[in-house]
Amino acid sequence: MKSVLTISEDVSLLVRPASANKPAVKAFASRGLNIILADPSGDFEALTKALFGYDTLISAIDFGSQLVQIALVDAAAKAGIKRIVPCGFITVCCPSGVMKLREDKEVVYSRIWYHRLPYTIVDVGYWHQLSFYSVPSGKFDYAQLSPLHQVVGTGDVKTLLTDKRDIGRFVAKIIQDPRTLNHKVFTWSDEISQNEILRLIEAKTGEKVESKPVLVAQFHIQCIR
């Protein structure tokens, strides 16, 4: 888990002790960032002490550890954090019944509101890296987070997309704006349909994309399951 803490113009990273020797952490340290070791799943008092003196806590915890943020929120409230940005960074959908990951995030949000902790929740568009299709040559495979072959419904409905590499820059701008305090903010880069993506890929590569149509009702059932 890497959670970014900011105080004035200083940036520190809160890192699990088990991750201290990871190349990414060492790369941040080489750039002069202060590394603070604490485990949200460990000693609560030690975690709270690690947060004292900071104004803003930005959580970038991994997707499988969302509920670990409960302890992080509790410690932030006790330490007097002035704004918490929980690990949202997910496409907007219903708070329950559609996406388990979203349900876990909503539990964390409720904990923030329980403490009356100042917050900014940032949602983003669906990731570009999950939205483009494979071509027979496989030239895009290295950049895809998962293969995409389905076209849902007619494929003409536009989707709001965000390049995951832009999220950090968006968040940095959002938290500098005082209007975003105690608000949910939604940010995206592009508005484009699946069919437009298909046509763009085929025009640029000269390759025919093999796509599979899926009825909206079938897709809805898959999401619920």
Buried (B, 14 or more C-beta within 10 A) or exposed (E): BBBBBBEEEEBBBBBBEEBEEEEEBEEBBEEEBEBBBBBBEEEEEEBBBBBEEBBBBBBBBEEEBBEBBBBBBBBBBBBEBEBBBBBBBBBBBEBEEEBEBBBBBBEBBEBBEEBEBBBBBBBBBBBBBEBBBBBEEEEBEEEBEEEBEBBBBEBEEEBBBBBEEBBEEBBEEBBEEEEBEBEEBBBBBBEBBBBBBBEEBBEEBEBEBEBEEBEEEEEEEEEEE
